Amino acid sequence: MNERRREHESDALRLLDRLMRIPQTTPDSGWPSTAELQAERIYGLRPVNRIGDLRKGKYNHHCYDFEMISCGHGVNRWRLHWPNRPGHPKNKQQTILPLASASDWYEREHGPRPTPKSETAGPLFDAVVRQ
């Protein structure tokens, strides 16, 4: 006989409720680790699998933004960003542009933009009559 308890979607919703009760201002050390979630024994056999299901939107069609915080020595803590961070979670084909860079697509592909040498843009616009 198999004595293992069957995974159920209520496990994921209980886990989501637990993580939503933690204030967003909590430091990284205050978020639960994988081992702590497993020790509580109320989120299924592998709580990390429930986090993956919630991230994909399996239960209520909302993709939640979970962050895995590596604390070294194999300890991973799980943080729920609520509301989701901009651009998260993302699909595999999507890229996120860094917000810190001031360059646009032209500067990334061709280098810095050329600066005009005078107020007129050159011989191309000399024939334009200004009114």
TORRO-167025 format. One record per residue (C-alpha): residue in one letter; x, y, z; residue number from 1. Coordinates in Angstrom, 3 decimals. Example, Ala and Ser with C-alpha at 12.3 -4.5 7.8 and 13.67 -1.06 7.14 Angstrom:
BEGIN
  rest        px        py        pz   nr
     A    12.300    -4.500     7.800    1
     S    13.670    -1.060     7.140    2
//
This chain:
BEGIN
  rest        px        py        pz   nr
     M     0.000     0.000     0.000    1
     N     1.160     3.485    -0.749    2
     E     1.078     5.523     2.468    3
     R     1.999     8.803     0.792    4
     R    -0.669    11.452     0.875    5
     R    -1.886    12.647    -2.527    6
     E    -0.982    16.225    -3.553    7
     H    -3.995    18.507    -3.745    8
     E    -4.531    22.048    -5.008    9
     S    -5.524    23.126    -1.491   10
     D    -1.871    22.528    -0.507   11
     A    -0.790    25.226    -2.951   12
     L    -3.497    27.619    -1.816   13
     R    -2.509    27.098     1.843   14
     L     1.102    27.826     0.916   15
     L     0.035    30.950    -0.980   16
     D    -1.982    32.121     2.029   17
     R     1.010    31.568     4.327   18
     L     3.351    33.573     2.112   19
     M     0.832    36.382     1.568   20
     R     0.608    36.909     5.332   21
     I     4.309    37.795     5.495   22
     P     4.841    41.575     5.133   23
     Q     6.747    42.651     2.006   24
     T     9.197    44.605     4.186   25
     T    10.429    41.397     5.849   26
     P    14.185    40.846     5.353   27
     D    15.341    37.835     3.325   28
     S    16.086    35.837     6.488   29
     G    12.414    36.110     7.510   30
     W    11.069    34.242     4.491   31
     P    10.612    30.453     4.858   32
     S    13.196    28.025     3.560   33
     T    12.424    24.837     1.666   34
     A    13.277    22.763     4.741   35
     E    11.002    24.844     6.971   36
     L     8.089    24.455     4.567   37
     Q     8.651    20.694     4.385   38
     A     8.864    20.462     8.191   39
     E     5.438    22.107     8.556   40
     R     3.976    19.136     6.602   41
     I     0.833    20.951     5.445   42
     Y     1.858    22.101     1.942   43
     G     2.253    18.714     0.288   44
     L     5.297    16.497    -0.055   45
     R     7.330    19.008    -2.038   46
     P     6.269    22.607    -1.348   47
     V     8.676    23.760    -4.061   48
     N     6.489    21.959    -6.611   49
     R     3.470    23.908    -5.334   50
     I     5.463    27.139    -5.752   51
     G     6.208    26.118    -9.341   52
     D     2.517    25.460    -9.962   53
     L     1.574    28.867    -8.530   54
     R     4.265    30.535   -10.628   55
     K     2.749    28.982   -13.776   56
     G    -0.819    29.967   -12.840   57
     K    -2.080    26.414   -12.571   58
     Y    -4.773    26.919    -9.925   59
     N    -6.439    30.320   -10.277   60
     H    -4.888    31.462   -13.577   61
     H    -2.728    34.144   -11.944   62
     C     1.043    33.767   -12.305   63
     Y     2.590    34.681    -8.954   64
     D     6.051    36.221    -8.633   65
     F     8.202    33.965    -6.434   66
     E    11.889    34.646    -5.890   67
     M    14.301    31.966    -4.739   68
     I    16.856    33.487    -2.368   69
     S    20.006    31.394    -2.121   70
     C    21.449    31.630     1.385   71
     G    24.411    29.312     0.797   72
     H    25.062    25.744     1.983   73
     G    22.011    24.489     0.069   74
     V    19.532    26.704     1.929   75
     N    16.965    28.385    -0.311   76
     R    14.342    30.802     0.953   77
     W    11.185    31.640    -0.954   78
     R     9.876    35.179    -1.258   79
     L     6.505    36.100    -2.738   80
     H     6.450    39.534    -4.338   81
     W     2.935    40.909    -4.053   82
     P     1.959    42.645    -6.230   83
     N     4.210    41.186    -8.898   84
     R     7.361    43.070    -9.835   85
     P     7.206    44.730   -13.272   86
     G     7.979    42.119   -15.929   87
     H     7.720    39.124   -13.577   88
     P     7.026    36.300   -13.970   89
     K     8.113    36.266   -17.578   90
     N     7.764    33.657   -20.252   91
     K    10.853    32.026   -21.747   92
     Q    10.831    34.093   -24.956   93
     Q    10.547    37.446   -23.167   94
     T    13.570    39.495   -22.189   95
     I    13.612    42.194   -19.567   96
     L    15.490    45.367   -20.402   97
     P    17.510    46.807   -17.523   98
     L    15.956    49.975   -16.136   99
     A    19.310    51.447   -15.076  100
     S    20.651    51.860   -18.597  101
     A    19.731    55.102   -20.307  102
     S    20.576    53.816   -23.769  103
     D    17.868    52.924   -26.233  104
     W    17.819    50.264   -28.917  105
     Y    19.733    52.433   -31.413  106
     E    22.585    53.076   -28.975  107
     R    22.779    49.391   -28.014  108
     E    23.078    48.328   -31.660  109
     H    25.050    51.210   -33.224  110
     G    26.793    53.033   -30.395  111
     P    26.254    56.649   -29.343  112
     R    24.027    58.808   -31.498  113
     P    25.805    61.361   -33.717  114
     T    25.427    64.947   -32.536  115
     P    24.558    67.674   -35.069  116
     K    27.382    70.185   -35.673  117
     S    25.097    73.175   -36.115  118
     E    21.471    74.120   -35.772  119
     T    20.784    73.153   -39.357  120
     A    20.870    69.480   -40.001  121
     G    22.976    69.776   -43.155  122
     P    22.556    70.205   -46.909  123
     L    19.463    68.013   -46.969  124
     F    17.405    70.691   -45.219  125
     D    18.951    73.771   -46.876  126
     A    16.171    73.839   -49.512  127
     V    13.405    73.887   -46.894  128
     V    11.868    77.351   -46.663  129
     R    11.220    78.422   -43.075  130
     Q     8.046    80.394   -42.475  131
//
